[in-house]
Structures are given as structure tokens and as C-alpha cells.
Amino acid sequence: MLRATPAPRSTPPARSAPVMVSGALQDLGVRLTLARKLRGLTQEQLGHLADVSTSTVRALEAGAEGVAMANFLKVLQALGLLGQVGQLLDPRHDPETLAYAERQLRGP
């Protein structure tokens, strides 16, 4: 009895990031490059300190999509900047926090 071989699954093509996201990645890359250079590090040295490949450092500095967030955080740690991540998504800077508080104070 012959069995039909299932057709290989094709993965959907990766979508590129929206323009605003691409711009934010580019900005982070520029800032990362500046932070590295201010510390007198080469991309290779930073990669070694962060335990990531030099190509990962290059990709981050270029604002490339698809770099693992853990690798970005490892690079920030190597630069002594990991503490700044706590400022991201801080509810004190989220306009929805104020809106929620106002709704709660108004009551039913």
C-alpha cells in the first residue's frame, strides 16, 4: 500500500516591522553604538563581555529586526546599563495609569 507523502509545510514569510518600530530599532542601535564607543570597546570586545557573537552586536547596532531580547539585555548588562530597563513600561510614565486613577476616583 502506497502512502501519500504530506506536502512540506511552508512557513509564512516574515513581515517587516512597521515604520515606527524600525525607527525605534535604529535609534536604539545608534545609542548602543555610542554607549559602546564611550566605553572604548570594540564590537568584538562587547560581544565577549556580553557572551554574544560579534554579529549579534553588529545587528543590534544596525537596528536589525529579530535579535533576541535576551541578547539585547545581555549587552546592556555588559555596558552597565541594565538598570535603565526598569524605566521601560514604568506605570508612572504611562498615560493610562493616570486615566485609570481618574476613573477610580470618579466612582460609579
C-alpha positions as CSV (number, residue, x, y, z in Angstrom):
1,M,0.0,0.0,0.0
2,L,1.4,3.3,-1.0
3,R,1.0,6.3,1.2
4,A,0.9,9.8,0.0
5,T,3.7,11.9,1.4
6,P,2.3,15.1,3.0
7,A,3.3,18.3,1.4
8,P,6.0,20.1,3.3
9,R,4.6,23.0,5.4
10,S,5.6,26.3,4.3
11,T,6.2,29.0,6.8
12,P,4.6,32.3,6.2
13,P,7.0,35.0,5.0
14,A,8.3,37.2,7.9
15,R,6.7,40.6,7.9
16,S,8.9,43.6,8.3
17,A,8.4,45.8,11.3
18,P,6.2,48.9,11.0
19,V,8.0,52.1,10.2
20,M,7.7,53.4,13.8
21,V,9.2,50.2,15.1
22,S,12.0,50.2,12.6
23,G,12.8,53.8,13.6
24,A,12.9,52.9,17.3
25,L,15.3,50.0,16.5
26,Q,17.5,52.3,14.5
27,D,17.5,54.8,17.4
28,L,18.4,52.1,19.9
29,G,21.2,51.0,17.6
30,V,22.7,54.4,17.4
31,R,22.5,54.8,21.2
32,L,24.0,51.4,21.7
33,T,26.9,52.2,19.4
34,L,27.5,55.5,21.3
35,A,27.5,53.7,24.7
36,R,30.0,51.1,23.4
37,K,32.3,53.7,21.9
38,L,32.2,55.9,25.1
39,R,33.5,52.9,27.0
40,G,36.3,52.4,24.5
41,L,35.0,48.9,23.4
42,T,35.1,47.3,20.0
43,Q,32.1,45.3,18.9
44,E,34.2,42.1,19.4
45,Q,35.1,43.1,23.0
46,L,31.5,43.9,23.8
47,G,30.3,40.6,22.3
48,H,32.8,38.8,24.5
49,L,31.8,40.7,27.6
50,A,28.1,40.1,26.9
51,D,28.6,36.5,25.8
52,V,27.0,37.1,22.4
53,S,28.5,36.9,19.0
54,T,30.1,39.9,17.3
55,S,27.4,39.6,14.6
56,T,24.7,40.0,17.3
57,V,26.4,43.2,18.4
58,R,26.5,44.4,14.8
59,A,22.9,43.5,14.3
60,L,21.8,45.4,17.4
61,E,23.8,48.5,16.4
62,A,22.3,48.4,13.0
63,G,18.8,48.3,14.4
64,A,18.1,44.9,12.8
65,E,14.9,43.1,13.5
66,G,14.9,39.6,15.0
67,V,17.6,39.9,17.6
68,A,16.6,38.1,20.8
69,M,15.6,40.4,23.6
70,A,17.8,38.3,26.0
71,N,20.8,39.2,23.9
72,F,19.9,42.9,23.9
73,L,19.7,42.7,27.7
74,K,23.0,40.8,28.0
75,V,24.6,43.6,26.0
76,L,23.1,46.3,28.2
77,Q,24.3,44.4,31.3
78,A,27.8,44.3,29.8
79,L,27.7,48.0,29.3
80,G,26.4,48.6,32.9
81,L,23.1,49.9,31.6
82,L,20.7,47.1,32.5
83,G,19.2,49.2,35.3
84,Q,17.8,51.5,32.7
85,V,15.4,48.8,31.6
86,G,13.4,49.3,34.7
87,Q,12.3,52.7,33.3
88,L,10.6,51.0,30.3
89,L,6.9,50.5,30.8
90,D,7.1,52.3,34.2
91,P,3.4,52.9,35.1
92,R,4.3,56.3,36.4
93,H,5.1,57.3,32.8
94,D,2.0,55.6,31.2
95,P,-0.9,57.9,30.5
96,E,-3.3,55.0,31.0
97,T,-2.2,54.8,34.7
98,L,-3.5,58.4,35.2
99,A,-6.6,57.7,33.3
100,Y,-7.3,54.6,35.4
101,A,-6.8,56.5,38.6
102,E,-9.1,59.3,37.5
103,R,-11.8,56.7,36.6
104,Q,-11.4,55.1,40.0
105,L,-11.7,58.4,41.9
106,R,-14.8,59.4,40.0
107,G,-16.5,56.2,41.1
108,P,-19.7,54.8,39.6
